[in-house]
Amino acid sequence: MRFKFEYSTLHLSPIVWKRQLNKELRAALIEGGTLWMNAALTRIPVWSGASHGTFLKLAAKLGYQMSVGGAGFGGGPSYGEAHSSAKLTVYAGAYILEYNTNLWHLIYNEYNDANAHPEAGRLFAKLHRPGPYKFQDSAGEEFKQFAKTVRLPSPKLALTTKTKVVK
């Protein structure tokens, strides 16, 4: 007596899975980064445009169109852009978005009220919206809330079935 036995097995393609994972997590990093940047910008007032200008490189990395206005003095947006850097790095399972600035008055007002200490704050006119801005805290919280919603993609696209017949 002979029996025929048929069964199926599932196979996960690591290459397809990693490609899908990279695509979706990169998109989530860009979305979260855009939320982070927008939250930061709402906390920072526009005067000359230099402080907002520090975000221009980050906006470009995120594929976000951003224009910055200002009073036309104090360096303006291009001055802020020159005093910042941004990187979007994806490698070996790491998804990293970096924003850095050395724009002195933005850093000072992030933590201090320049109106309360005009000499230390290097003020030549009173600020209408003085610090501390705390944009990093506000933006960080926005990013964390978004990050809680991000899920790994379904491996469904990377799965295939193979049927075997044993006689």
VEXDREN-2710 file (C-alpha; in Angstrom, 1 decimal):
% VEXDREN-2710
k/r/px/py/pz
1/MET/0.0/0.0/0.0
2/ARG/1.3/3.4/-1.0
3/PHE/0.4/6.7/0.5
4/LYS/0.8/10.1/-1.0
5/PHE/1.5/12.9/1.5
6/GLU/1.4/16.6/0.7
7/TYR/2.5/19.5/3.0
8/SER/3.3/23.2/2.7
9/THR/6.0/25.2/4.5
10/LEU/6.4/28.9/5.0
11/HIS/9.6/30.6/4.1
12/LEU/10.6/34.1/5.1
13/SER/12.9/36.0/2.8
14/PRO/15.3/38.0/4.9
15/ILE/16.2/40.3/2.0
16/VAL/12.6/41.2/1.2
17/TRP/11.8/41.6/4.9
18/LYS/14.8/43.9/5.5
19/ARG/13.9/46.0/2.4
20/GLN/10.3/46.4/3.6
21/LEU/11.5/47.2/7.2
22/ASN/14.0/49.8/6.0
23/LYS/11.4/51.5/3.8
24/GLU/8.7/51.7/6.5
25/LEU/11.0/52.7/9.4
26/ARG/12.8/55.3/7.3
27/ALA/9.4/56.8/6.4
28/ALA/8.4/56.7/10.1
29/LEU/11.6/58.5/11.0
30/ILE/10.9/61.2/8.5
31/GLU/7.4/61.6/9.7
32/GLY/8.5/61.7/13.3
33/GLY/11.3/64.1/12.5
34/THR/8.9/66.4/10.7
35/LEU/6.6/66.4/13.8
36/TRP/9.7/67.0/16.0
37/MET/10.8/70.0/13.9
38/ASN/7.3/71.5/13.7
39/ALA/6.9/71.3/17.5
40/ALA/10.3/72.9/18.0
41/LEU/9.5/75.7/15.5
42/THR/6.2/76.6/17.3
43/ARG/8.2/77.2/20.5
44/ILE/10.8/79.5/18.9
45/PRO/9.7/83.0/18.0
46/VAL/10.8/84.6/14.7
47/TRP/12.8/87.8/14.9
48/SER/15.6/87.9/12.4
49/GLY/14.8/84.4/11.2
50/ALA/18.2/83.1/12.2
51/SER/16.9/80.6/14.8
52/HIS/14.3/79.2/12.4
53/GLY/17.1/79.2/9.7
54/THR/19.0/76.6/11.8
55/PHE/16.2/74.1/10.8
56/LEU/16.6/74.5/7.0
57/LYS/19.1/71.7/6.7
58/LEU/17.0/69.4/8.7
59/ALA/13.9/70.3/6.6
60/ALA/15.9/69.4/3.5
61/LYS/16.9/66.0/4.9
62/LEU/13.2/65.4/5.7
63/GLY/12.1/66.4/2.2
64/TYR/10.1/69.2/3.8
65/GLN/9.7/72.5/2.0
66/MET/10.3/75.4/4.5
67/SER/10.6/79.1/4.1
68/VAL/11.7/81.4/6.9
69/GLY/11.0/85.1/7.1
70/GLY/12.4/87.6/9.5
71/ALA/13.1/91.2/10.2
72/GLY/16.0/91.4/7.8
73/PHE/18.7/92.1/10.3
74/GLY/20.7/90.0/12.7
75/GLY/21.9/87.6/10.0
76/GLY/18.6/86.2/9.0
77/PRO/17.8/82.7/7.9
78/SER/21.0/82.1/6.0
79/TYR/23.0/83.0/9.1
80/GLY/21.1/80.4/11.1
81/GLU/21.5/77.8/8.4
82/ALA/25.3/78.4/8.4
83/HIS/25.3/77.7/12.1
84/SER/23.6/74.3/12.0
85/SER/23.9/70.8/10.6
86/ALA/21.6/67.9/10.0
87/LYS/22.0/64.2/9.2
88/LEU/19.6/61.4/8.3
89/THR/21.4/58.0/8.7
90/VAL/20.1/54.6/8.1
91/TYR/22.5/51.6/8.5
92/ALA/22.6/48.2/10.2
93/GLY/19.2/48.5/11.8
94/ALA/19.8/52.0/13.1
95/TYR/17.6/55.0/12.1
96/ILE/19.2/58.2/13.2
97/LEU/18.1/61.8/12.7
98/GLU/20.4/64.5/14.0
99/TYR/20.0/68.3/14.3
100/ASN/22.8/70.4/15.7
101/THR/23.3/74.2/16.1
102/ASN/25.9/76.5/17.6
103/LEU/23.7/79.6/17.1
104/TRP/24.5/81.3/20.4
105/HIS/21.3/83.2/21.1
106/LEU/19.1/80.2/20.3
107/ILE/21.1/78.0/22.7
108/TYR/21.0/80.7/25.4
109/ASN/17.3/81.3/25.0
110/GLU/16.5/77.6/25.0
111/TYR/17.4/77.5/28.7
112/ASN/17.3/81.2/29.9
113/ASP/15.2/84.4/29.9
114/ALA/17.5/86.9/28.2
115/ASN/15.2/89.8/29.3
116/ALA/15.9/88.8/33.0
117/HIS/19.7/88.9/32.3
118/PRO/20.2/91.3/29.4
119/GLU/24.0/91.4/29.7
120/ALA/24.4/87.6/29.9
121/GLY/21.8/87.3/27.1
122/ARG/23.7/89.9/24.9
123/LEU/20.5/91.8/24.3
124/PHE/20.3/95.1/22.5
125/ALA/16.4/95.1/22.6
126/LYS/13.8/93.5/24.8
127/LEU/12.4/90.2/23.5
128/HIS/8.7/90.0/23.1
129/ARG/8.7/86.2/23.6
130/PRO/11.7/85.5/25.8
131/GLY/13.0/82.1/26.8
132/PRO/13.4/79.6/28.1
133/TYR/12.0/78.2/24.9
134/LYS/12.4/74.5/26.0
135/PHE/11.8/73.5/22.4
136/GLN/13.8/70.3/22.8
137/ASP/11.5/69.1/25.6
138/SER/8.4/70.0/23.7
139/ALA/9.6/68.5/20.4
140/GLY/11.0/65.4/22.2
141/GLU/7.6/64.8/23.7
142/GLU/5.9/65.1/20.3
143/PHE/8.4/62.6/18.8
144/LYS/7.9/60.1/21.7
145/GLN/4.1/60.2/21.3
146/PHE/4.5/59.5/17.6
147/ALA/7.1/56.8/18.1
148/LYS/4.6/54.9/20.4
149/THR/2.3/54.5/17.3
150/VAL/5.0/53.1/15.0
151/ARG/4.7/49.3/14.4
152/LEU/7.0/46.9/12.6
153/PRO/5.6/46.1/9.1
154/SER/3.9/42.9/8.5
155/PRO/6.2/40.1/7.2
156/LYS/3.4/39.0/4.8
157/LEU/5.2/40.4/1.8
158/ALA/8.3/38.4/2.6
159/LEU/6.5/35.1/3.1
160/THR/6.2/32.4/0.4
161/THR/4.8/28.9/0.7
162/LYS/6.3/25.8/-0.8
163/THR/4.4/22.6/-1.3
164/LYS/6.0/19.3/-1.2
165/VAL/4.7/15.9/-2.2
166/VAL/6.0/12.7/-0.7
167/LYS/5.1/9.5/-2.4
END
